Amino acid sequence: MGPSGSSSPRGQPQTGYRNRLAERLRRGAFALTVESPPLVGSKPLEQVLAEVLGLARWLEQDGRVDALTVSDRVRTDRDHDPVLAAAQVVEATGSVPLVHWAGKGRTVRDLEADLERARSWGLSSFLLLTGDALREPAPAGADRYLDSVDALRIARQRLPDSLLAAAVNPFKYREEALWGQYVKAAKKLRAGADFLMTQIGWDPRKLAEVVRWLRARGFGAPVLATVWLLTPRVAARLLQGASLPGVYVPPDLLRCLESEAQSADHGRRQAIRRAALQVVGAMRLGLSGAHLCGVHTPRTLEELLQTVEDLAKACPDLATWQAAWEEAMQHPDGRPVQLTPEGAYYLDGPPEGGASPSASELRGFRFLGAVDRWVFDPASPASQALAGVLRRVDPAGPVGRLLRRAEGAIKGPWLGCQLCGTCRLPHTFFVCPETCPKGLANGPCGGTDGNTCEFGDRECIHARIYRLARYTGELEAWESTWVAPVPDAARGQCSWLLHYRGHGARTEVLPAASSPSSAGEPELSEVAT
């Protein structure tokens, strides 16, 4: 495996390896990707690679799938290295896989090192994620998360010709959670993503919604729907309490699968038909492709792909597909499966008052805004006077230590300040991003349950940020502003001193979207849930 060049077309290295996914998306053709078997860390590396390479070689010979995707730590925090596995795939098949890279427990240096390894091995396609919660306790400093927006910026700068993907979760049914996903998806595209892949979901109205929202905002990027082959066997585990962070699995669908498990084939054929209909639905709803997960054997994949081909012929338009989908989403007794929670929020739903900040949220926002303008705005006379004094203070000296303790005492109980040394409050509507367990300043991850944080112990901070941004008419500013991560060297210092020394929080306005393009997309009202 040789190093890839930097002057080739985006996503196409100079190694002789073929990036079929990049070619497919460039032509505007419907693309298919398949997730690799998990790189389970408890298995020997040789066994895991044999499973991955077996599927990769079958896909290469079959030709109907454009890329294998190599997942990153989906089972445990100690799963095998996806970059190494992807390098084996490209060497064995000559086709470039899509490498998943999650920022959980990783730093900027980790990303830069992995991108360099990937480049040297001819890898040029990456899905950059923040990642779900770490499953095991990590040492201090190793429990942080590199935000996917930051990762995309770095990857675009380091490998400008690479094909970069990002995730979006449209299957959110609370106003704050949904808008958080869409705003962050826009940030990801503005930061360098070439296309988006959705989270797992079964609501076609949401797939149509995300495409229309992106086009209305001026983003022409392709969107791939993630389709999970949900079988009764897997459904049984979910009914017993297993879960996937950020994935809304309709309880009524699980009950339907439980009933289907009593059939002669234990519900296998119906599960495959349902997944195949989701792929065809992505075609008819105007998406650019589908990503298949939970399908790790050639036998099952062959059956699924053949069913997709058959159903694509049988459902040549949205209306025929809609009828087939409604038929597939029925209990054995004919009752329709309820796919959405009560009170589900849609952009085109009944007009409501909209989510608004509470009185206490609004008071805090206004007070802190006034303090920021008076004390920290460089144009303020008070700020200029303070700067003249505090620039001379040694952060490690007695006065510096006293100010550090004062900052923690004042901001800690009220705002959750953790003395990161780079206060980003003015850029996050005075909601401290360090109170997010993942430290995310540029929008939420996809792991929330409603408005509840993936960690389960608090409301997602970005729900509060959305309410304040909406109330103040600053949604556009929220979408367009990149907030830089906290430098490691600043942590533990007094942010006031660093601010007056010119080392405060950094922000940047992200590039604008491309021209809107919405021709041929179905109206949301045409798509039944």
C-alpha positions as CSV (number, residue, x, y, z in Angstrom):
1,M,0.0,0.0,0.0
2,G,1.5,3.3,-1.1
3,P,0.7,6.9,0.0
4,S,-2.0,8.7,-1.8
5,G,-1.4,11.9,-3.7
6,S,-3.0,15.2,-2.9
7,S,-3.7,16.4,-6.5
8,S,-6.2,13.8,-7.5
9,P,-10.0,14.5,-7.6
10,R,-11.8,14.5,-4.3
11,G,-12.1,11.0,-2.9
12,Q,-9.9,9.5,-5.6
13,P,-6.4,8.6,-4.5
14,Q,-3.4,8.2,-6.8
15,T,-2.7,4.7,-5.6
16,G,-4.7,2.9,-8.3
17,Y,-7.4,2.2,-5.8
18,R,-10.9,2.9,-6.9
19,N,-13.3,5.0,-4.8
20,R,-16.6,3.8,-6.3
21,L,-18.7,5.6,-3.7
22,A,-17.2,8.9,-4.7
23,E,-17.8,8.1,-8.4
24,R,-21.4,7.2,-7.7
25,L,-22.2,10.3,-5.7
26,R,-20.5,12.5,-8.2
27,R,-22.7,11.1,-11.0
28,G,-25.8,11.6,-8.9
29,A,-26.6,7.9,-9.0
30,F,-28.3,6.1,-6.1
31,A,-25.5,4.7,-3.9
32,L,-25.4,1.7,-1.6
33,T,-23.0,1.0,1.3
34,V,-22.8,-1.9,3.7
35,E,-21.4,-1.9,7.2
36,S,-18.6,-4.3,8.0
37,P,-18.9,-6.9,10.7
38,P,-18.0,-5.3,14.0
39,L,-14.3,-5.2,14.9
40,V,-15.0,-6.9,18.2
41,G,-12.0,-6.4,20.5
42,S,-12.5,-9.6,22.4
43,K,-11.9,-11.6,19.2
44,P,-8.4,-12.2,17.8
45,L,-7.5,-9.6,15.1
46,E,-6.9,-12.3,12.5
47,Q,-10.5,-13.7,13.0
48,V,-12.0,-10.2,12.8
49,L,-10.1,-9.4,9.6
50,A,-11.1,-12.7,8.1
51,E,-14.8,-11.8,8.6
52,V,-14.3,-8.3,7.2
53,L,-12.3,-9.4,4.2
54,G,-14.6,-12.2,3.4
55,L,-17.5,-9.8,3.1
56,A,-15.4,-7.2,1.3
57,R,-14.3,-9.7,-1.4
58,W,-17.9,-10.8,-1.9
59,L,-19.0,-7.2,-2.4
60,E,-16.2,-6.6,-4.9
61,Q,-17.2,-9.6,-6.9
62,D,-20.9,-8.9,-6.7
63,G,-20.6,-5.2,-7.7
64,R,-24.0,-3.9,-6.5
65,V,-22.6,-2.2,-3.4
66,D,-20.4,0.9,-3.8
67,A,-18.5,0.7,-0.5
68,L,-17.9,-1.3,2.6
69,T,-17.9,0.9,5.7
70,V,-15.6,0.0,8.5
71,S,-17.1,0.8,11.9
72,D,-15.4,2.2,14.9
73,R,-15.9,0.8,18.4
74,V,-19.6,-0.1,18.1
75,R,-19.4,-3.0,20.5
76,T,-16.7,-2.0,23.0
77,D,-14.3,0.9,23.6
78,R,-11.5,-1.5,22.9
79,D,-12.6,-2.8,19.5
80,H,-9.9,-3.2,16.8
81,D,-8.5,-0.3,14.8
82,P,-10.8,0.6,11.9
83,V,-8.0,2.4,10.0
84,L,-5.9,-0.8,10.0
85,A,-8.9,-2.9,9.0
86,A,-9.8,-0.5,6.2
87,A,-6.2,-0.7,4.9
88,Q,-6.5,-4.4,4.7
89,V,-9.8,-4.1,2.7
90,V,-8.4,-1.6,0.2
91,E,-5.3,-3.8,-0.3
92,A,-7.3,-7.0,-0.8
93,T,-10.0,-5.5,-3.1
94,G,-8.6,-2.4,-4.7
95,S,-11.8,-0.5,-3.7
96,V,-11.7,2.3,-1.1
97,P,-13.9,1.6,2.0
98,L,-15.6,4.3,4.1
99,V,-13.7,4.5,7.4
100,H,-15.7,5.4,10.5
101,W,-13.8,7.6,13.0
102,A,-15.5,8.5,16.3
103,G,-14.1,11.3,18.5
104,K,-15.0,9.6,21.8
105,G,-11.9,9.4,24.0
106,R,-9.8,11.0,21.3
107,T,-8.0,14.2,20.6
108,V,-7.0,16.4,17.7
109,R,-3.6,14.7,17.8
110,D,-5.2,11.3,17.5
111,L,-7.2,12.4,14.5
112,E,-4.2,13.9,12.8
113,A,-2.2,10.7,13.3
114,D,-5.0,8.5,12.0
115,L,-5.5,10.7,8.9
116,E,-1.8,10.5,8.1
117,R,-1.9,6.7,8.5
118,A,-4.9,6.5,6.3
119,R,-3.4,8.8,3.7
120,S,-0.2,6.6,3.5
121,W,-2.4,3.5,3.0
122,G,-4.5,5.0,0.2
123,L,-7.6,5.6,2.2
124,S,-9.6,8.6,1.1
125,S,-13.2,8.2,2.5
126,F,-14.2,9.0,6.1
127,L,-17.4,9.2,8.2
128,L,-16.5,11.5,11.1
129,L,-18.6,11.1,14.2
130,T,-18.5,12.4,17.7
131,G,-19.4,8.9,19.0
132,D,-21.7,7.5,21.6
133,A,-20.8,7.5,25.3
134,L,-17.7,5.7,26.4
135,R,-18.7,2.4,28.0
136,E,-15.7,2.2,30.4
137,P,-14.2,4.7,32.9
138,A,-11.4,6.5,31.3
139,P,-8.4,8.3,32.9
140,A,-8.7,12.1,33.4
141,G,-8.1,13.8,30.0
142,A,-8.9,10.6,28.1
143,D,-12.6,10.9,28.6
144,R,-13.1,13.9,26.3
145,Y,-14.8,13.9,22.9
146,L,-13.6,15.5,19.7
147,D,-16.7,17.1,18.1
148,S,-17.5,15.9,14.6
149,V,-17.6,19.5,13.4
150,D,-14.0,20.0,14.6
151,A,-13.0,16.7,13.1
152,L,-14.4,17.6,9.7
153,R,-12.6,20.9,9.6
154,I,-9.3,19.2,10.4
155,A,-9.8,16.4,7.9
156,R,-10.7,18.9,5.1
157,Q,-7.6,20.9,5.9
158,R,-5.3,17.8,6.1
159,L,-6.8,15.8,3.3
160,P,-8.5,18.3,1.0
161,D,-9.3,15.8,-1.7
162,S,-10.9,13.2,0.6
163,L,-14.5,12.2,0.6
164,L,-16.0,13.2,4.0
165,A,-19.3,12.1,5.5
166,A,-21.2,13.2,8.6
167,A,-24.3,12.0,10.4
168,V,-27.7,13.5,11.0
169,N,-30.5,12.2,13.0
170,P,-33.9,13.4,11.7
171,F,-35.8,10.9,13.8
172,K,-36.2,13.3,16.7
173,Y,-39.7,14.1,17.8
174,R,-39.1,17.1,20.1
175,E,-38.7,20.5,18.6
176,E,-35.5,21.4,20.4
177,A,-33.9,18.0,19.6
178,L,-34.9,18.1,15.9
179,W,-33.7,21.7,15.3
180,G,-30.4,20.9,17.1
181,Q,-29.8,18.0,14.7
182,Y,-30.6,20.1,11.6
183,V,-28.5,23.1,12.7
184,K,-25.6,20.8,13.5
185,A,-26.0,19.0,10.1
186,A,-25.7,22.4,8.4
187,K,-22.5,23.2,10.5
188,K,-21.0,19.8,9.4
189,L,-21.7,20.6,5.7
190,R,-20.3,24.1,6.1
191,A,-17.2,22.6,7.9
192,G,-16.4,20.3,5.0
193,A,-18.7,17.3,4.8
194,D,-19.5,16.1,1.3
195,F,-22.6,14.1,2.2
196,L,-24.7,13.0,5.2
197,M,-25.8,9.6,6.5
198,T,-28.9,9.5,8.7
199,Q,-29.3,7.6,11.9
200,I,-31.4,4.4,11.9
201,G,-35.1,5.1,11.7
202,W,-38.4,3.9,10.2
203,D,-40.3,7.1,9.7
204,P,-40.4,8.0,5.9
205,R,-41.9,11.4,6.7
206,K,-38.7,12.3,8.6
207,L,-36.5,11.2,5.6
208,A,-38.5,13.5,3.3
209,E,-38.3,16.2,5.9
210,V,-34.5,16.3,6.3
211,V,-34.0,16.4,2.5
212,R,-36.4,19.3,2.1
213,W,-34.9,21.2,5.0
214,L,-31.4,20.9,3.6
215,R,-32.5,22.0,0.1
216,A,-34.5,24.9,1.5
217,R,-31.3,26.0,3.4
218,G,-29.3,25.8,0.2
219,F,-27.5,22.5,0.8
220,G,-27.4,20.2,-2.3
221,A,-25.3,17.5,-0.5
222,P,-26.4,13.9,-1.0
223,V,-28.2,12.2,1.9
224,L,-28.0,8.4,2.5
225,A,-30.6,6.7,4.6
226,T,-29.3,4.2,7.1
227,V,-31.3,0.9,7.0
228,W,-31.0,-1.6,9.8
229,L,-32.1,-5.2,9.2
230,L,-34.1,-5.5,12.4
231,T,-35.0,-9.2,12.9
232,P,-37.3,-10.6,15.6
233,R,-34.2,-12.1,17.3
234,V,-32.7,-8.6,17.7
235,A,-36.1,-7.2,18.6
236,A,-36.3,-9.6,21.5
237,R,-33.1,-8.2,23.0
238,L,-34.4,-4.6,22.6
239,L,-37.7,-5.7,24.4
240,Q,-35.5,-7.0,27.3
241,G,-33.9,-3.6,27.8
242,A,-31.1,-3.3,25.3
243,S,-30.8,0.0,23.5
244,L,-29.0,1.9,20.8
245,P,-28.0,5.5,21.8
246,G,-30.2,8.0,19.8
247,V,-32.2,5.4,18.0
248,Y,-35.9,5.5,18.4
249,V,-37.1,2.0,17.9
250,P,-41.0,2.2,17.9
251,P,-42.3,-0.1,20.7
252,D,-45.2,-1.1,18.5
253,L,-42.8,-2.3,15.9
254,L,-41.0,-4.4,18.4
255,R,-44.4,-6.0,19.4
256,C,-45.1,-6.7,15.7
257,L,-41.7,-8.4,15.3
258,E,-42.4,-10.4,18.5
259,S,-45.6,-11.7,16.8
260,E,-43.8,-12.4,13.5
261,A,-41.2,-14.5,15.3
262,Q,-43.9,-17.2,15.7
263,S,-44.0,-17.7,11.9
264,A,-42.4,-20.7,10.2
265,D,-39.3,-18.7,9.2
266,H,-39.2,-16.8,12.5
267,G,-40.0,-13.5,10.8
268,R,-36.9,-13.5,8.6
269,R,-38.5,-13.0,5.2
270,Q,-40.7,-10.1,6.5
271,A,-37.7,-8.5,8.1
272,I,-35.8,-8.6,4.8
273,R,-38.7,-7.3,2.9
274,R,-39.2,-4.4,5.3
275,A,-35.5,-3.4,5.1
276,A,-35.6,-3.7,1.3
277,L,-38.7,-1.4,1.2
278,Q,-36.8,1.1,3.2
279,V,-34.0,1.2,0.6
280,V,-36.6,1.6,-2.2
281,G,-38.3,4.2,-0.1
282,A,-35.1,6.2,0.1
283,M,-35.0,6.1,-3.8
284,R,-38.6,7.3,-4.1
285,L,-38.3,10.0,-1.4
286,G,-35.4,11.7,-3.2
287,L,-32.4,10.5,-1.1
288,S,-29.1,9.8,-2.7
289,G,-28.5,6.3,-1.4
290,A,-28.8,3.9,1.5
291,H,-26.5,2.5,4.1
292,L,-27.2,-1.1,5.2
293,C,-26.2,-2.2,8.6
294,G,-26.8,-5.4,10.6
295,V,-26.2,-7.5,7.4
296,H,-22.9,-9.3,7.8
297,T,-23.1,-12.4,5.7
298,P,-23.1,-12.8,1.9
299,R,-26.2,-15.0,2.0
300,T,-28.4,-12.5,3.8
301,L,-27.0,-9.6,1.8
302,E,-27.7,-11.4,-1.5
303,E,-31.3,-12.0,-0.5
304,L,-31.7,-8.4,0.6
305,L,-30.2,-6.9,-2.5
306,Q,-32.3,-9.2,-4.7
307,T,-35.4,-8.1,-2.8
308,V,-34.5,-4.5,-3.3
309,E,-34.2,-5.0,-7.1
310,D,-37.6,-6.8,-7.2
311,L,-39.4,-4.1,-5.1
312,A,-37.8,-1.3,-7.1
313,K,-39.5,-2.7,-10.2
314,A,-42.8,-3.4,-8.4
315,C,-42.8,0.2,-6.8
316,P,-41.8,2.5,-9.7
317,D,-43.2,5.7,-7.9
318,L,-43.9,7.1,-4.5
319,A,-47.6,6.1,-4.5
320,T,-47.0,2.4,-5.2
321,W,-44.1,2.4,-2.7
322,Q,-46.3,4.0,-0.1
323,A,-48.9,1.3,-0.5
324,A,-46.4,-1.4,-0.2
325,W,-44.8,0.2,2.9
326,E,-48.2,0.5,4.7
327,E,-48.9,-3.1,4.0
328,A,-45.5,-4.2,5.4
329,M,-46.0,-2.0,8.5
330,Q,-49.0,-4.0,9.8
331,H,-49.4,-6.5,12.7
332,P,-50.3,-10.0,11.7
333,D,-53.9,-9.1,12.5
334,G,-53.9,-6.2,10.1
335,R,-53.5,-3.3,12.6
336,P,-51.1,-0.6,11.4
337,V,-47.8,-0.3,13.3
338,Q,-47.5,2.9,15.2
339,L,-44.1,4.3,14.2
340,T,-44.0,7.6,16.1
341,P,-44.5,8.7,19.7
342,E,-47.5,10.7,20.8
343,G,-47.1,14.4,20.0
344,A,-44.4,13.9,17.5
345,Y,-42.9,17.1,16.2
346,Y,-42.6,17.7,12.4
347,L,-41.5,20.9,10.6
348,D,-44.7,20.9,8.6
349,G,-46.9,19.8,11.6
350,P,-49.7,21.8,13.2
351,P,-48.4,25.4,14.1
352,E,-47.8,25.8,17.8
353,G,-46.3,28.4,20.0
354,G,-42.9,26.9,19.7
355,A,-40.4,26.1,22.4
356,S,-39.4,29.2,24.4
357,P,-36.9,29.8,27.2
358,S,-38.1,29.8,30.7
359,A,-38.2,33.0,32.7
360,S,-35.1,32.0,34.6
361,E,-33.3,31.0,31.4
362,L,-34.1,34.4,29.9
363,R,-33.1,36.4,33.0
364,G,-29.8,34.6,33.1
365,F,-29.1,35.1,29.4
366,R,-29.9,38.9,29.7
367,F,-27.9,39.4,32.8
368,L,-24.8,37.6,31.5
369,G,-25.1,39.4,28.2
370,A,-25.0,42.7,30.0
371,V,-22.0,41.6,32.1
372,D,-20.2,40.4,29.0
373,R,-20.7,43.7,27.1
374,W,-19.6,45.8,30.1
375,V,-16.7,43.7,31.4
376,F,-15.3,41.8,28.5
377,D,-16.2,43.6,25.2
378,P,-12.9,45.3,24.0
379,A,-14.9,48.4,23.2
380,S,-16.1,48.8,26.7
381,P,-14.2,51.4,28.9
382,A,-14.5,49.0,31.9
383,S,-13.0,46.2,29.8
384,Q,-10.1,48.5,28.6
385,A,-9.4,49.5,32.2
386,L,-9.4,45.9,33.4
387,A,-7.2,44.8,30.5
388,G,-4.6,47.3,31.4
389,V,-4.4,45.9,34.9
390,L,-4.9,42.1,34.4
391,R,-2.5,41.8,31.5
392,R,0.3,42.3,34.0
393,V,-1.0,39.6,36.4
394,D,1.0,36.3,36.5
395,P,-1.5,33.5,36.2
396,A,0.8,31.3,38.4
397,G,1.3,34.0,41.0
398,P,-0.8,34.7,44.1
399,V,-3.2,37.2,42.4
400,G,-3.6,34.8,39.5
401,R,-4.4,31.9,41.7
402,L,-6.8,34.1,43.7
403,L,-8.6,35.1,40.5
404,R,-8.8,31.5,39.4
405,R,-10.5,30.5,42.7
406,A,-12.8,33.5,42.4
407,E,-13.9,32.5,38.9
408,G,-14.6,29.0,40.0
409,A,-16.5,30.2,43.1
410,I,-18.7,32.6,41.1
411,K,-19.3,30.7,37.9
412,G,-19.2,27.1,39.2
413,P,-22.4,26.9,41.2
414,W,-24.4,29.0,38.8
415,L,-23.1,27.9,35.3
416,G,-21.3,24.7,36.0
417,C,-17.9,26.2,35.2
418,Q,-15.1,23.7,35.2
419,L,-12.3,26.2,34.7
420,C,-11.6,25.2,31.1
421,G,-9.5,28.4,30.7
422,T,-11.3,29.4,27.5
423,C,-14.8,30.7,28.3
424,R,-17.1,30.2,25.4
425,L,-20.3,31.4,27.1
426,P,-20.8,34.4,24.8
427,H,-20.8,32.1,21.8
428,T,-23.1,29.5,23.2
429,F,-25.9,31.7,24.4
430,F,-24.4,31.7,27.9
431,V,-24.9,28.0,28.3
432,C,-21.6,26.4,29.3
433,P,-20.6,23.7,26.8
434,E,-18.4,22.1,29.5
435,T,-21.7,21.0,31.2
436,C,-22.3,18.7,28.3
437,P,-20.7,15.4,29.3
438,K,-19.0,15.4,25.8
439,G,-18.1,19.0,26.0
440,L,-19.8,19.8,22.7
441,A,-19.9,23.5,21.8
442,N,-21.1,23.3,18.2
443,G,-24.4,21.5,18.6
444,P,-25.8,18.2,20.0
445,C,-24.7,14.7,19.4
446,G,-27.4,12.3,18.1
447,G,-27.7,10.3,21.3
448,T,-30.4,12.2,23.1
449,D,-33.7,10.6,24.1
450,G,-36.2,13.4,23.4
451,N,-34.5,16.4,25.1
452,T,-32.7,14.2,27.6
453,C,-28.9,13.8,27.4
454,E,-27.6,10.4,26.3
455,F,-26.1,10.1,29.8
456,G,-29.6,10.3,31.2
457,D,-29.0,12.7,34.1
458,R,-29.9,16.1,32.6
459,E,-31.6,18.0,29.8
460,C,-29.4,18.3,26.7
461,I,-27.7,21.7,27.0
462,H,-28.4,22.3,23.3
463,A,-32.1,22.2,23.9
464,R,-31.6,25.3,26.1
465,I,-29.4,26.9,23.5
466,Y,-32.0,26.3,20.8
467,R,-34.7,28.0,22.9
468,L,-32.6,31.0,23.4
469,A,-31.4,31.2,19.8
470,R,-35.0,30.9,18.6
471,Y,-36.3,33.5,21.0
472,T,-33.5,36.0,20.1
473,G,-33.8,35.4,16.4
474,E,-30.3,34.1,16.2
475,L,-30.8,30.6,14.7
476,E,-28.8,31.7,11.6
477,A,-25.9,32.8,13.8
478,W,-26.0,29.5,15.7
479,E,-25.8,27.6,12.5
480,S,-23.0,29.6,10.9
481,T,-20.7,30.0,13.9
482,W,-17.9,27.6,14.6
483,V,-16.7,27.6,18.2
484,A,-13.1,26.3,18.6
485,P,-12.4,23.6,21.1
486,V,-10.6,24.4,24.3
487,P,-6.8,24.1,24.0
488,D,-5.4,21.5,26.5
489,A,-2.8,24.1,27.7
490,A,-5.6,26.4,28.8
491,R,-7.4,24.0,31.1
492,G,-7.2,24.8,34.8
493,Q,-6.3,28.4,34.2
494,C,-8.3,31.6,34.8
495,S,-10.2,32.4,31.6
496,W,-10.4,36.1,32.6
497,L,-6.6,36.5,32.5
498,L,-6.3,34.6,29.2
499,H,-9.1,36.7,27.7
500,Y,-7.3,40.0,28.5
501,R,-4.1,38.5,27.2
502,G,-5.7,37.9,23.8
503,H,-6.1,34.1,24.3
504,G,-9.8,33.9,24.7
505,A,-12.3,31.8,22.9
506,R,-12.0,31.6,19.1
507,T,-14.9,31.6,16.7
508,E,-15.2,31.7,12.9
509,V,-18.1,32.2,10.5
510,L,-18.4,29.0,8.4
511,P,-18.7,29.1,4.6
512,A,-22.2,29.6,3.3
513,A,-24.2,26.8,1.7
514,S,-24.4,26.1,-2.0
515,S,-27.5,27.0,-4.1
516,P,-30.8,25.4,-3.2
517,S,-32.2,22.6,-5.3
518,S,-35.5,21.1,-4.5
519,A,-37.0,20.0,-7.8
520,G,-38.7,16.7,-7.8
521,E,-38.8,16.2,-4.0
522,P,-42.0,15.0,-2.4
523,E,-44.0,17.3,-0.2
524,L,-43.9,16.1,3.4
525,S,-47.7,16.0,3.5
526,E,-47.5,13.4,0.7
527,V,-45.6,10.9,2.9
528,A,-47.6,9.1,5.5
529,T,-46.0,7.9,8.7
